[in-house]
Amino acid sequence: MEILYQDAHLLLAVKPVGMDSEQEFLQAVVTECGGEALAVHRLDKAVGGVMAVARTQKAAAALSRAIQEGAFCKEYRAVVAGVPDAAEGVWDDLLFFDNARRKAFVVKRERKGVRAARLSYRVAGTAVDGDRTLSLLAITLDTGRSHQIRVQCASRRLPLVGDGKYGGGDNRCTVALWAFRLTLPHPETGEPLTVTAPMPDAFPFGLF
């Protein structure tokens, strides 16, 4: 396990792609470090990168409050097929997550189960892959909805490479989304912490 920061209250580590964030990853933390490991946020199984794990109940409560207060800043790197119309911007959508189909949808009107979603992005680079152009997006989430980045990109005809569920299927990789940087207040001291997990040197991230 790649540990980026740890003390008696908090552990920041890199979750591998393909590992469930709410069971397998927490068990890996306990196996590696002992003690308690409590989830305060999650990543999709197909997504790797920085995750925060509380080491005490008190720390978990403090981190949960930080998330609710918007003091928990998550920055991602995503590789999409295509190039956005603008080099940077903000995307606001209404999302509905269908639990039966395990899939999110952008919808037009508010109704039961629909939640507002917002993210900011900038194009960090482009690369040629065969007869298409791929874009590396630096994305900061203002909200944390299920599959948010995946569906907001796909709804703009910019599917994440490797994301078969949302139109970007590619047998060379899983979903090209990486939890790149996490900034949060320390659950005991309140001091800001920032950790970064460099992108993996594999397709499609390795093109940038």
N, C-alpha and C positions, 0 to 999 in steps of 0.2 A: 504494500500500500504506500502511495506517495503522500506523505503528510507534509502540509505546508505550514501549519501552526498547531500547537497544542499546549494546553495547560490543564489545571484541575477543573475548569469550567467549560472549556470550548475546544473543539477539534475542527480544523479545516483541512480537508483532504481531497484528493482527486478520485471521483467515482469512475471506475472503468466503464466503457461502453459494454452493454449487455448484462449489467448487474442491476437487479432491482434495488431501488434506492431506499425502500422502507423496510426491507427484511434482510436481503443478502448483504447489502452494504453495511447496515448497522451491525450485523453479526460479524462481518469482517473487522469492523472497528473494535468490537469486544474481544475478538480472538487476538488481534494485534496488540491492543493497548490495555485490555482489562477494563474493569469498572462498568459504568452505565454508558449507553449510547442512545440518545433520544432524538427522534426526527423533528425538525422544525420547518422543513420545506422539502420539496422532492424534485427529482429529475426523471423524465421518461427513461425507461429501461434502455432504449436505443441511444440515449444521449449521455456523453461523458463530460467530466470537468469538475469544477470546484463545488464542494458541498460543505455546509456547516452542520455540525453535530453537537448537540448539547450534552454535557457530561453530568449534569445534575438537573433535578426537577426545577430548581430555582433558575438556573441558566436557561432552561427550555422556556419558562414563562417569560423571562426578560427578552429572549430572542423573538418569541411570538408577538410580544408587544411592539418590538422594533419593526417587525413586518407590517403590523396593522397601522403603525404610525408613518410608514413610508421611509423608514431609516435603513432599510435593507436593500441595497442597490445591486442588482444582478445585470451583468453585461455578458452578452453572448457573441460568438462568431458563427455565422451561418453562410453556407455556400448555396446559392440559388442558381437555377438555370434561367438565364436572361439578365437584363440590366434594368434597374428601376428608371422611371422617367426622370426623377430628380436625384441628384447626388446625395442628398440627405433630406430628411423630413420626419413627420409624425403621422402615424396611422391610427385612426380611431375607428373602431367597429363595434357592432353588437354581436356577441357570440352565443350560440346555443350548443351545449354538449349533450349529444345523444348517448346516454349510458348503455342502451341496448346494443348500439353499433360501435361504441367506443370511439366516436368520431365527433369533431367539432364542426360547426357550420356558421358562416357569416349570414346574419338575417337582417331584415330591413326594419322591423318594428319590435318594440319591447313587449314582452309577454312573460309568463311564468317560466323561470329557468334561464332567461336571457340575461347576460351580464355584459357590461361595458368593458372594452379592452383597448388599451393604448400602449404603443411602443414608439420609441425613437430609433432611427437608423441613419447610418451613413455608409456610403460605398467605400470600403477600405482597399479595394483592388479588383481587377478583372483578369481573367485568363481564358485562353482558347482551349477548348476540349473537343477535338474533332471539328465538326461543322457548326458548333455552337459556342456562345460566350457564356462563361460563368462569372458570377459576381460574389465577392466576399463582403458580407454585410457585418458591420459592428452594430449590435442591437442592444439597447437598454430598455428593460421592461418597466413600465409604470404600473402595470397590473400583472397579476400572475394567474392567468386562466389556463385550463387544461388544453394542451396542444396549441397555445396561443400563437407562438411564432410560426409554427407550421401552417396553420390555417390562414393567418393574416397574409403571409407571403403567397401561399397558393391561390388565394382569392384574387390576387393581382397578377396572376399568370407568371409567378416567380416561385415555382415549387422548389423546396429544398432537395438537393441532389440526394438520391437514395431513399426518398420518402415515398414509398409505393402507396401508402394510404391516402396521400394528398397529391398524387399525380407526378411524382418525381422519381419513380422507380429506377434503380440502377444497380445491377448485380455486383458492381465493384465496391460497394460500400453500404453501410447503414445510413440512417438519417444524418445528414451533414450539419449537425448542430452541436456546438461546444460551449459549455459554461466556462467562459474565459476569465472573468474577474468578479470578485465579490467584495463589497464594502459594507461593513456593518459595525455597530457599536459593540464593544466588548460587554458581555452580559453582566460582569461584575463591576467593572470600572467605568463603563460608558465611553471609554476612549475609542476613537475610530480605528478600525483595522481594515487593511486592503490586502488581498492576496490574488495572485494571478497564476493560472495554469496555462502554459504555452500550448498552442494548437498541436495536435499530433502530426507527425511527419508522414502522413499517409494520404491517399486519394480520398477526397479532393482537396483537403487542406494543404497538402504538399505542393499544390500548384501555385501557391501564393507566397 
